């Protein structure tokens, strides 16, 4: 879903100029990093139980 929104935003801003396009690309990258940082990590014991 995040990738689809990112692609749509990049297409919408294609005609707005290089600075705006670059700023939006950096913004999308920061959103992806933030989403990865705040996403929950599965418990370690659950990962080991699946492997057995």
Backbone bond lengths (Angstrom), bond angles and torsions (degrees), N, CA, C in turn:
res aa  C-N    CA-C-N  psi(-1)  N-CA   C-N-CA  omega(-1)  CA-C   N-CA-C  phi
1 X - - - 1.439 - - 1.533 110.14 -
2 X 1.329 115.60 -41.55 1.466 119.59 179.50 1.524 110.60 -64.71
3 X 1.313 117.25 -37.69 1.467 120.54 179.14 1.524 111.22 -66.86
4 X 1.308 117.15 -39.20 1.467 120.60 179.66 1.526 110.25 -64.79
5 X 1.311 116.57 -44.25 1.465 120.38 178.34 1.526 110.28 -63.77
6 X 1.328 117.07 -40.24 1.459 120.72 178.23 1.513 112.65 -62.40
7 X 1.320 116.79 -44.32 1.467 120.75 179.22 1.521 110.36 -64.77
8 X 1.320 116.88 -43.12 1.469 120.21 178.55 1.525 111.02 -61.45
9 X 1.320 117.14 -41.81 1.453 120.81 178.71 1.518 110.84 -64.98
10 X 1.305 118.25 -41.23 1.461 121.00 -179.96 1.530 111.06 -65.04
11 X 1.318 117.10 -37.67 1.471 120.48 178.11 1.527 110.13 -68.62
12 X 1.330 116.56 -41.85 1.465 120.42 -178.69 1.518 111.43 -65.06
13 X 1.317 118.02 -32.70 1.460 121.27 -177.51 1.527 113.51 -95.98
14 X 1.311 117.77 8.69 1.468 120.74 -177.11 1.533 111.92 -62.51
15 X 1.311 117.58 -31.34 1.468 120.88 -176.70 1.526 112.84 -99.64
16 X 1.307 118.64 9.21 1.466 121.86 -176.47 1.524 113.43 -92.54
17 X 1.290 118.61 -7.39 1.459 121.24 178.80 1.517 111.22 115.94
18 X 1.318 114.57 161.14 1.462 120.57 -174.07 1.528 112.09 -69.98
19 X 1.323 117.47 -36.86 1.467 119.97 -177.90 1.524 110.30 -67.13
20 X 1.338 116.91 -45.48 1.464 120.70 179.70 1.527 110.46 -64.88
21 X 1.323 117.66 -40.31 1.460 121.66 -179.92 1.520 110.52 -64.56
22 X 1.322 116.66 -42.79 1.462 121.40 179.76 1.524 111.15 -67.18
23 X 1.329 116.78 -42.45 1.464 120.57 178.46 1.529 111.17 -62.74
24 X 1.321 117.20 -39.43 1.463 119.66 179.17 1.532 110.58 -69.42
25 X 1.317 117.41 -35.36 1.458 120.48 177.34 1.528 111.01 -64.58
26 X 1.319 116.29 -42.55 1.470 120.45 176.98 1.520 109.98 -65.48
27 X 1.322 117.47 -39.77 1.461 121.23 177.66 1.516 112.54 -62.09
28 X 1.317 116.95 -42.46 1.464 121.24 177.67 1.529 109.76 -63.40
29 X 1.314 117.38 -42.30 1.466 120.80 178.80 1.526 110.97 -62.13
30 X 1.328 117.16 -40.88 1.463 120.12 177.57 1.521 111.80 -65.54
31 X 1.327 117.47 -37.00 1.463 120.13 176.26 1.529 111.70 -64.65
32 X 1.324 116.96 -39.11 1.462 120.32 177.83 1.527 110.52 -65.23
33 X 1.324 116.79 -42.26 1.467 120.50 178.59 1.525 110.18 -64.11
34 X 1.335 117.28 -41.77 1.463 120.54 179.14 1.522 111.30 -65.23
35 X 1.320 117.53 -39.98 1.456 120.76 178.85 1.528 110.71 -63.96
36 X 1.301 117.38 -39.38 1.466 121.33 178.34 1.527 110.92 -68.53
37 X 1.318 116.94 -37.85 1.457 121.36 -178.25 1.530 111.32 -67.57
38 X 1.320 117.10 -40.78 1.460 121.08 -176.02 1.518 114.23 -91.07
39 X 1.324 118.49 -5.10 1.464 119.75 179.46 1.533 109.24 -71.85
40 X 1.336 116.90 142.30 1.467 119.29 -177.51 1.527 111.99 -71.21
41 X 1.295 115.29 145.03 1.461 121.98 177.70 1.524 107.14 -96.75
42 X 1.325 118.26 132.01 1.462 118.98 179.09 1.532 111.07 -63.80
43 X 1.324 116.41 147.96 1.468 118.88 178.92 1.524 111.52 -60.60
44 X 1.314 116.24 147.68 1.455 120.87 -176.79 1.523 111.46 -65.26
45 X 1.330 118.33 -39.69 1.457 120.15 -178.31 1.527 112.21 -68.38
46 X 1.317 119.82 -26.85 1.459 122.03 177.69 1.533 109.62 -70.80
47 X 1.311 117.98 -37.07 1.465 121.18 178.93 1.526 110.74 -67.04
48 X 1.329 117.28 -35.68 1.458 120.40 179.22 1.536 110.86 -72.53
49 X 1.316 117.52 -34.54 1.473 120.19 -179.80 1.517 111.17 -68.37
50 X 1.310 118.53 -32.39 1.459 121.83 179.53 1.531 109.47 -69.69
51 X 1.322 117.50 -34.48 1.453 121.52 -178.27 1.514 114.22 -73.93
52 X 1.303 118.83 -14.39 1.466 120.35 -177.79 1.482 113.88 -80.91
